Amino acid sequence: MGRTQVYLGKEELELLDRAAQATGASRSELIRRAVRSTFGEMTKAERLRALEASAGSWRNRGFTGAEYVDALRGDLDERLR
């Protein structure tokens, strides 16, 4: 692993620290993840972890994903006619 030095502004550091606290990951790990997600492809294991982490995210809502999309679209069907 290589070492580098990065200068971040106060706002970026605050964002990074909030994310670190929320996820339990270090600043360094969050930066590595951001670089991989921006410039590299996710490995199969990373994609699987992301899918598993998001599974059931609509479970405790009072509406389905389809109902949510319909509400966002509003009267789109009528406007397109």
N, CA, C and O of each residue as an XYZ file, in Angstrom:
324
protein
N       0.858     -1.174      0.000
C       0.000      0.000      0.000
C       0.898      1.228      0.000
O       1.883      1.287      0.735
N       0.553      2.202     -0.823
C       1.307      3.447     -0.886
C       0.753      4.474      0.082
O      -0.378      4.359      0.554
N       1.550      5.458      0.364
C       1.123      6.529      1.263
C       1.117      7.832      0.483
O       2.000      8.086     -0.336
N       0.101      8.661      0.749
C       0.011      9.955      0.089
C      -0.504     10.983      1.086
O      -1.064     10.633      2.125
N      -0.310     12.237      0.762
C      -0.802     13.313      1.612
C      -1.799     14.123      0.800
O      -1.536     14.492     -0.345
N      -2.949     14.394      1.409
C      -4.020     15.116      0.728
C      -4.441     16.284      1.609
O      -4.634     16.123      2.814
N      -4.579     17.444      1.009
C      -5.069     18.609      1.741
C      -6.569     18.719      1.519
O      -7.036     18.765      0.381
N      -7.316     18.762      2.608
C      -8.767     18.898      2.547
C      -9.177     20.139      3.313
O      -8.555     20.504      4.310
N     -10.224     20.781      2.839
C     -10.767     21.934      3.542
C     -11.567     21.505      4.763
O     -11.823     20.320      4.973
N     -11.953     22.481      5.553
C     -12.705     22.214      6.778
C     -13.996     21.458      6.476
O     -14.349     20.510      7.179
N     -14.699     21.885      5.425
C     -15.974     21.243      5.081
C     -15.770     19.778      4.686
O     -16.533     18.908      5.106
N     -14.743     19.508      3.879
C     -14.468     18.125      3.479
C     -14.100     17.262      4.682
O     -14.528     16.112      4.781
N     -13.310     17.815      5.590
C     -12.936     17.063      6.790
C     -14.152     16.768      7.657
O     -14.274     15.674      8.209
N     -15.054     17.741      7.777
C     -16.270     17.515      8.557
C     -17.126     16.423      7.928
O     -17.656     15.560      8.628
N     -17.262     16.463      6.598
C     -18.015     15.415      5.904
C     -17.378     14.051      6.130
O     -18.068     13.070      6.404
N     -16.076     14.001      6.013
C     -15.345     12.755      6.195
C     -15.493     12.234      7.620
O     -15.703     11.039      7.825
N     -15.387     13.118      8.597
C     -15.519     12.705      9.993
C     -16.930     12.219     10.315
O     -17.099     11.254     11.061
N     -17.944     12.885      9.755
C     -19.325     12.419      9.979
C     -19.526     11.033      9.378
O     -20.143     10.166      9.997
N     -19.006     10.828      8.178
C     -19.130      9.519      7.535
C     -18.363      8.458      8.317
O     -18.829      7.326      8.445
N     -17.201      8.813      8.835
C     -16.409      7.867      9.618
C     -17.158      7.468     10.886
O     -17.171      6.296     11.263
N     -17.770      8.431     11.531
C     -18.522      8.131     12.748
C     -19.739      7.263     12.434
O     -20.049      6.333     13.179
N     -20.421      7.563     11.344
C     -21.629      6.819     10.982
C     -21.318      5.388     10.559
O     -22.103      4.477     10.823
N     -20.180      5.188      9.905
C     -19.871      3.865      9.361
C     -18.893      3.067     10.207
O     -18.806      1.846     10.077
N     -18.159      3.753     11.073
C     -17.137      3.065     11.856
C     -15.841      2.856     11.082
O     -14.918      2.212     11.581
N     -15.765      3.395      9.870
C     -14.560      3.271      9.046
C     -13.638      4.459      9.314
O     -14.091      5.531      9.717
N     -12.363      4.258      9.090
C     -11.396      5.343      9.276
C     -11.464      6.327      8.112
O     -12.034      6.030      7.062
N     -10.880      7.490      8.315
C     -10.790      8.461      7.221
C     -10.101      7.824      6.012
O     -10.558      7.953      4.876
N      -8.995      7.136      6.284
C      -8.232      6.515      5.200
C      -9.073      5.519      4.421
O      -9.043      5.500      3.191
N      -9.821      4.693      5.134
C     -10.661      3.700      4.458
C     -11.741      4.375      3.626
O     -12.026      3.939      2.511
N     -12.339      5.426      4.154
C     -13.363      6.143      3.391
C     -12.780      6.767      2.127
O     -13.423      6.759      1.078
N     -11.581      7.301      2.220
C     -10.936      7.884      1.042
C     -10.621      6.792      0.026
O     -10.831      6.987     -1.171
N     -10.116      5.636      0.489
C      -9.848      4.524     -0.434
C     -11.124      4.088     -1.140
O     -11.120      3.843     -2.346
N     -12.218      3.991     -0.385
C     -13.503      3.605     -0.984
C     -13.946      4.626     -2.030
O     -14.421      4.260     -3.105
N     -13.787      5.906     -1.703
C     -14.198      6.957     -2.640
C     -13.370      6.897     -3.923
O     -13.905      7.081     -5.016
N     -12.080      6.641     -3.795
C     -11.220      6.536     -4.977
C     -11.639      5.337     -5.814
O     -11.756      5.442     -7.035
N     -11.869      4.190     -5.162
C     -12.297      2.995     -5.903
C     -13.631      3.212     -6.592
O     -13.808      2.818     -7.745
N     -14.579      3.841     -5.890
C     -15.908      4.014     -6.489
C     -15.890      5.038     -7.620
O     -16.705      4.960     -8.539
N     -14.976      5.986     -7.560
C     -14.884      7.002     -8.602
C     -14.036      6.545     -9.789
O     -14.388      6.799    -10.941
N     -12.938      5.880     -9.512
C     -11.972      5.562    -10.567
C     -11.823      4.077    -10.872
O     -11.172      3.715    -11.853
N     -12.399      3.231    -10.071
C     -12.241      1.796    -10.283
C     -13.573      1.086    -10.283
O     -14.616      1.684    -10.018
N     -13.525     -0.178    -10.580
C     -14.736     -0.984    -10.577
C     -14.833     -1.727     -9.256
O     -13.823     -2.059     -8.635
N     -16.052     -1.976     -8.843
C     -16.274     -2.751     -7.631
C     -15.980     -4.220     -7.916
O     -16.263     -4.727     -9.002
N     -15.415     -4.882     -6.932
C     -15.220     -6.319     -7.073
C     -16.562     -7.011     -6.888
O     -17.523     -6.403     -6.417
N     -16.622     -8.259     -7.254
C     -17.853     -9.028     -7.085
C     -18.261     -9.046     -5.612
O     -19.442     -8.908     -5.295
N     -17.295     -9.216     -4.715
C     -17.586     -9.245     -3.280
C     -18.136     -7.903     -2.804
O     -19.052     -7.871     -1.982
N     -17.592     -6.795     -3.309
C     -18.083     -5.469     -2.921
C     -19.504     -5.247     -3.422
O     -20.338     -4.696     -2.703
N     -19.783     -5.672     -4.650
C     -21.147     -5.538     -5.177
C     -22.122     -6.352     -4.342
O     -23.223     -5.890     -4.043
N     -21.726     -7.559     -3.965
C     -22.582     -8.413     -3.150
C     -22.834     -7.776     -1.790
O     -23.964     -7.789     -1.302
N     -21.788     -7.214     -1.167
C     -21.966     -6.545      0.129
C     -22.923     -5.365      0.008
O     -23.754     -5.148      0.889
N     -22.813     -4.610     -1.067
C     -23.705     -3.463     -1.276
C     -25.145     -3.929     -1.437
O     -26.060     -3.326     -0.877
N     -25.348     -4.988     -2.193
C     -26.703     -5.525     -2.362
C     -27.264     -6.030     -1.043
O     -28.418     -5.760     -0.710
N     -26.448     -6.763     -0.291
C     -26.907     -7.290      0.997
C     -27.221     -6.162      1.973
O     -28.178     -6.257      2.741
N     -26.430     -5.104      1.951
C     -26.654     -3.971      2.859
C     -27.947     -3.242      2.534
O     -28.584     -2.681      3.426
N     -28.343     -3.245      1.263
C     -29.554     -2.518      0.875
C     -30.805     -3.385      0.877
O     -31.914     -2.865      0.754
N     -30.648     -4.686      1.013
C     -31.805     -5.588      0.982
C     -32.784     -5.236      2.099
O     -32.390     -5.074      3.254
N     -34.042     -5.122      1.747
C     -35.081     -4.838      2.730
C     -35.187     -3.381      3.125
O     -35.853     -3.064      4.111
N     -34.558     -2.489      2.392
C     -34.559     -1.079      2.787
C     -35.945     -0.445      2.716
O     -36.175      0.590      3.342
N     -36.869     -1.040      1.971
C     -38.235     -0.509      1.885
C     -39.182     -1.231      2.840
O     -40.374     -0.924      2.871
N     -38.684     -2.160      3.599
C     -39.502     -3.023      4.443
C     -40.397     -2.253      5.423
O     -41.564     -2.609      5.585
N     -39.893     -1.236      6.062
C     -40.643     -0.551      7.118
C     -41.354      0.709      6.638
O     -41.729      1.559      7.445
N     -41.533      0.827      5.359
C     -42.231      1.994      4.816
C     -43.687      1.640      4.585
O     -44.039      0.468      4.447
N     -44.515      2.642      4.546
C     -45.949      2.426      4.367
C     -46.371      2.360      2.914
O     -47.558      2.476      2.613
N     -45.421      2.175      2.006
C     -45.740      2.127      0.583
C     -44.681      1.288     -0.124
O     -43.590      1.068      0.402
N     -45.017      0.830     -1.310
C     -44.078      0.033     -2.094
C     -43.211      0.947     -2.954
O     -43.490      2.138     -3.090
N     -42.174      0.386     -3.521
C     -41.320      1.147     -4.428
C     -42.096      1.658     -5.625
O     -41.894      2.787     -6.070
N     -42.994      0.817     -6.150
C     -43.809      1.218     -7.301
C     -44.728      2.385     -6.935
O     -44.900      3.311     -7.727
N     -45.315      2.342     -5.742
C     -46.186      3.439     -5.300
C     -45.384      4.734     -5.144
O     -45.875      5.817     -5.461
N     -44.166      4.614     -4.663
C     -43.305      5.786     -4.503
C     -43.009      6.427     -5.862
O     -43.107      7.644     -6.019
N     -42.650      5.600     -6.834
C     -42.353      6.115     -8.174
C     -43.595      6.753     -8.784
O     -43.505      7.817     -9.397
N     -44.751      6.115     -8.624
C     -45.995      6.685     -9.145
C     -46.269      8.055     -8.534
O     -46.698      8.974     -9.230
N     -46.022      8.190     -7.233
C     -46.241      9.474     -6.562
C     -45.275     10.537     -7.094
O     -45.654     11.698     -7.244
N     -44.038     10.147     -7.377
C     -43.071     11.095     -7.933
C     -43.486     11.572     -9.315
O     -43.317     12.740     -9.664
N     -44.025     10.659    -10.085
C     -44.411     10.999    -11.453
C     -45.661     11.860    -11.496
O     -45.879     12.592    -12.461
N     -46.469     11.781    -10.473
C     -47.688     12.580    -10.431
C     -48.585     12.282    -11.603
O     -48.917     11.127    -11.866
N     -48.973     13.313    -12.299
C     -49.897     13.153    -13.428
C     -49.144     13.054    -14.755
O     -49.632     13.529    -15.780
N     -47.982     12.451    -14.742
C     -47.160     12.352    -15.947
C     -47.914     11.687    -17.095
O     -47.817     12.134    -18.237
N     -48.659     10.632    -16.805
C     -49.412      9.943    -17.864
C     -50.365     10.897    -18.572
O     -50.476     10.882    -19.798
N     -51.051     11.726    -17.792
C     -52.007     12.666    -18.385
C     -51.289     13.753    -19.183
O     -51.768     14.174    -20.236
N     -50.148     14.203    -18.683
C     -49.408     15.249    -19.384
C     -48.832     14.760    -20.703
O     -48.649     15.549    -21.629
N     -48.545     13.470    -20.798
C     -47.960     12.920    -22.019
C     -48.997     12.601    -23.086
O     -48.635     12.325    -24.230
N     -50.249     12.634    -22.742
C     -51.306     12.322    -23.721
C     -51.593     13.491    -24.604
O     -52.452     13.405    -25.481
